[in-house]
């Protein structure tokens, strides 16, 4: 009777090698793939080599598709008996941190590796039992025996595939079906791998034809010595295999020597009998030797275990590096393709269309928490929402967005506020925010800059001083900073500042200014400029306010200062330097002092105290455990503040409204000492009507 072999997942690489190898030892080979285009070339190669092969479309995750494929195979070869079935289907390779995975990332690995193997096995095993036996082989991976970091999308399906193979081997082995699981521990040498990583050292990859020969050897094993699992490694793992083999030889020799001694002991007992005539000294010596051998065996086992753990660490490291290399090559390829597509469909404007320039101070106005948590997708949505709101009334405008942020301080705030768990989430958000206009072929550009917090308003001022001459700029939009306060003060610190720069700024830039309200829920004074509100775009839990100065105040100050020459930092009088320091202290963003007498400013819409740089919170400590500790009354009593002139607690932490609320909740957990001692608390009477900051729930002490 003619024999038939079936290979599922018979694409280029290992699948094609399996088809060619088994075609040489069977009457016919059926090659199955999700699409006919993938496997028709493999079937043609087998036929050109003199074999009988045909291609069939089959989706192993769909039981009906498997049923239809085998019905077509039966129609093609009605008299052939199924003797070999090889499961080589693969799921998409996904490598991500666990907290960034979705159910859609996990599902393909489980569907293909477990449900696909289940559907395939349920169809081929009855055909093998009908033929009197056969070979069922599964292609596995190292992920089937140990999980690695960022491989949570692959390992569960491979673990399940290995478990299924072991179950089938024990259930159907006695009925003549040889089931074996072949683990491929390394990169397979295919055209795709060579294209991404170069030719390199051939010994660093596994030859697919060699793996196919392993499957064939398993299929041809005598029933008396079937192997149910094989581990294929590259030459790089030979050192570990040699050490393990030497360890196995040591254990085997020790056990054999022990058995030989026991056999000699039994022979002596038979010769002398068990009447006590054997020598006590010889018996003691034999027992001592036996104990020594047992000690050597235990030491060998410990060394063997240690060797295995070291091997596992090295394999995990190699696997991680290989995955990172593949991921990097894929990113470079995708970026090149996207750049080519954008260049082809997006001409460079030459006529100078009207433009909207946006400046975002990420230190004060980060995007909404939910957008940041979504990483790359959140960045794309933030860019799209911002652009659509800005061009709603001016669809022909070019939108140029500048986002400035202090990475170190922003990461501390985001992680302390439990908005993100790792900086990689923010990196993904920025990537999506900057790439979205290119992918959408929009007439806009997003640029992000990492700067120290105190330099953000300086760089904004420098950028505006160089864009002021452009007639096409019709709108200048600010978020997280005020054009008449911090930005204007920073203009005069520029190296190329002259006497006409303030006038040019107030007459050329300020008439086009609009401000985005990034804290719409908090009461605040009038910004003095047209205000935009973009729902869902800003309003982060770590957002902070900024200093405000009306355009009228700025115009008055500018008129008064026209008769005063500009001063260099070295020639400024001490009184003017003190005035500058007080002016800079009014903003919640620290920046260098101006080079002229500072005009009076309006108070910011958040309480500030001292003129020096604000102290950031330690994200690894709670509000009540900061070093130095926060003053309860300064931050929580909005009417009187702290009245203790000798207060030893700090008044210079940088807290936003939400952080103040959380600080209040933490303080409320502490018992009121006066209430504990006397059963009464007069703080409300003394504190200008403010309720006590501490808890009155604990009963008075006796």
HUVEN-V282845 format. One record per backbone hydrogen bond with DSSP energy under -0.5 kcal/mol. NH is the residue of the N-H (numbers start at 0). CO is the residue of the C=O. Records with the same first field share a line. If there is no record, write none. Layout:
# HUVEN-V282845
NH: CO / CO
This chain:
# HUVEN-V282845
3: 80
4: 27
5: 83
6: 29
7: 85
8: 31
9: 31
10: 8
15: 10
16: 12
17: 13
18: 14
19: 15
20: 16
21: 17
22: 18
23: 19 / 20
24: 21
25: 21
26: 2
27: 2
28: 51
29: 4
30: 28 / 53
31: 6 / 29
32: 55
37: 34
38: 34
39: 35
40: 36
42: 38
43: 39
44: 40
45: 41
46: 42
47: 43
48: 44
49: 46
50: 45
52: 50
53: 28
55: 30
57: 32
59: 57
61: 58
62: 60
65: 61
66: 62
67: 63
68: 64
69: 65
70: 66
71: 67
72: 68
73: 69
74: 70
75: 71
76: 72
79: 76
80: 1
82: 3 / 80
83: 3
84: 134
85: 5
86: 136
87: 7 / 85
93: 91
95: 149
99: 96
100: 96 / 97
104: 101
105: 101
106: 102
107: 103
108: 104
109: 105
110: 106
111: 107
112: 108
113: 109
114: 109
115: 110
116: 111
117: 113
118: 114
119: 115
120: 116
121: 117
122: 118 / 119
123: 119
124: 120
126: 122
127: 123
128: 124
129: 125
130: 126
131: 127 / 128
132: 127
133: 175
134: 82
135: 177
136: 84 / 134
137: 179
138: 86
139: 137 / 181
141: 183
143: 140
144: 141
145: 141
150: 147
153: 150
154: 150
155: 151
157: 153
158: 154
159: 155
160: 156
161: 157
162: 158
163: 159
164: 160
165: 161
166: 162
167: 163
168: 164
169: 165
170: 166
171: 167
172: 168
174: 171
175: 172
176: 171
177: 133 / 175
178: 176
179: 135
180: 227
181: 137 / 179
182: 180 / 229
183: 139
184: 182 / 231
185: 183
188: 205
189: 187
193: 189
194: 190
195: 191
196: 192
197: 193
201: 199
203: 200
204: 201
205: 186
209: 206
210: 206
211: 207
212: 208
213: 209
214: 210
215: 211
216: 212
217: 213
218: 214
219: 215
220: 217
224: 221
225: 222
229: 180
231: 182 / 229
232: 230
233: 184
234: 202
235: 202
236: 233
237: 234
240: 236
241: 237
242: 238
243: 239
244: 240
245: 241
246: 242
247: 243
248: 244
249: 245
250: 246
251: 247
252: 248
253: 249
254: 250
255: 251
256: 252
257: 253
258: 254
259: 255
260: 256
261: 257
262: 258
263: 259
264: 260
265: 261
266: 262
267: 263
268: 264
269: 265
270: 266
271: 267
272: 268
282: 278
283: 279
284: 280
285: 281
286: 282
287: 283
288: 284
289: 285
290: 286
291: 287
292: 288
293: 289
294: 290
295: 291
296: 292
297: 293
298: 294
299: 295
300: 296
301: 297
302: 298
303: 299
304: 300
305: 301
306: 302
307: 303
308: 304
309: 305
310: 306
311: 307
312: 308
313: 309
314: 310
315: 311
316: 312
317: 313
318: 314
319: 315
320: 316
321: 317
322: 318
323: 319
324: 320
325: 321
326: 322
327: 323
328: 324
329: 325
330: 326
331: 327
332: 328
333: 329
334: 330
335: 331
336: 332
337: 333
338: 334
339: 335
340: 336
341: 337
342: 338
343: 339
344: 340
345: 341
346: 344
354: 471
355: 397
356: 474
357: 399
358: 476
359: 401
360: 358 / 478
361: 359 / 403
363: 360
364: 360
367: 536
371: 367
372: 368
373: 369
374: 371
376: 373
378: 374
379: 375
380: 376
381: 377
382: 378
383: 379
384: 380
385: 381
386: 382
387: 383
388: 384
389: 385
390: 386
396: 393
397: 353
398: 442
399: 355 / 397
400: 398 / 444
401: 357
402: 400 / 446
403: 359 / 401
404: 448
406: 404
409: 405
410: 406
411: 407
412: 408
413: 409
414: 410
415: 411
416: 412
417: 414
418: 413
419: 413
424: 421
425: 421
426: 422
427: 423
428: 424
429: 425
430: 426
431: 427
432: 428
433: 429
434: 430
435: 431
438: 434
439: 435
440: 437
441: 436
443: 441
444: 398
446: 400
448: 402
450: 404 / 448
454: 451
455: 452
458: 454
459: 455
460: 456
461: 457
462: 458
463: 459
464: 460
465: 461 / 462
466: 462
467: 463
469: 466
470: 468
472: 469
473: 354 / 471
474: 354
475: 511
476: 356
477: 513
478: 358
479: 515
484: 481
486: 481
488: 484
489: 485
490: 486 / 487
491: 487 / 488
492: 489
493: 490
496: 493
500: 497
501: 497
503: 499
504: 500
505: 501
506: 502
507: 503
508: 503 / 504
509: 504
511: 508
512: 509
513: 475
514: 529
515: 477
516: 514 / 531
517: 515
521: 518
529: 512
531: 514
534: 532
536: 533
537: 533
538: 517
539: 365
542: 539
543: 363
553: 549
554: 550
555: 551
556: 552
557: 553
558: 554
559: 555
560: 556
561: 557 / 558
563: 560
566: 594
571: 567
576: 572
577: 573
578: 574
579: 575
580: 576
581: 577
582: 578
583: 579
584: 580
585: 581 / 582
586: 583
589: 587
591: 453
601: 547
603: 585
604: 545
614: 651
618: 616
620: 617
624: 621
625: 622
629: 622
630: 649
631: 629
634: 630
635: 631
636: 632
637: 635
640: 636
642: 640
644: 642
646: 643
649: 628
653: 614
654: 652
659: 655
660: 656
661: 657
662: 658
663: 659
664: 660
665: 661
666: 662
667: 663
668: 665
669: 666
671: 694
675: 671
676: 672
677: 673
678: 673 / 674
679: 673
685: 681
686: 682
687: 684
688: 683
689: 686
694: 669
700: 675
